[in-house]
């Protein structure tokens, strides 16, 4: 997979940051001294943590240099490192009070191992706090799935995208085995989009990205057009011209 586009991702930074704020508000550890933000992206989530815990030492990590460059430029007071959560936990030589991850783990394989690795870098009594999108039943996701398997497009996608999230029930069982205590919950965010084009711009920064990258520029433009045509049908306009873009997200916190 090629480098993430930080500029595209940050077009809806307010909406993308709200789940990080909601997750951070579930952290009830008093005066944590060491926090790591796994998959920090452009550091919108890391800044949420820094504002909430101004005395803590916070490290933002990501496997995208583009994201880290933007993060460091906009947050010169914070520390960032290049880190691949699929394989780099052995390079971390310290323990943390909080391990935080907002909208990242869906891109990482083997969640049974990943969640255990995240728990292992916590201090005793430390807190793991995670949010991951679970929007598989939403129109945008179903549109992409139907198009990529259609006769027109299926030969163009020889390597279908793998979705690494477990089910909510599987996360429950995993956390019940490895955590002293845990909570899980789901929130459906109803984002106000000014147009159907805005939904496309949002998804080009994340969910559409692997599909567009797999195509030639000409095919990518045509595929994007086909997705857009279906998006216009699936998302009705409200009376004021705006569109409700529903986005379910799954959260959990777990105590070491």
Secondary structure, 3 states (H helix, E strand, C coil): CCCCCHHHHHHHHHHHHHHHHHHHCCCCCCCCCEEEEECCCCCHHHHHHHHHCCCCEEEEEECCHHHHHHHHHHCCCCEEEECCCCCCHHHCCCCEEEEEEECCHHHCCCHHHHHHHHHHCEEEEEEEEEEEECCCCCHHHHHHHHHHCCCCCHHHCCCCCCCCCCCHHHHHHHHHHHCCEEEEEEEEEEEEECCHHHHHHHHHCCCCHHHHHCCCHHHHHHHHHHHHHHHHHHCCECCCCCEEEEEEEEEEEEEC
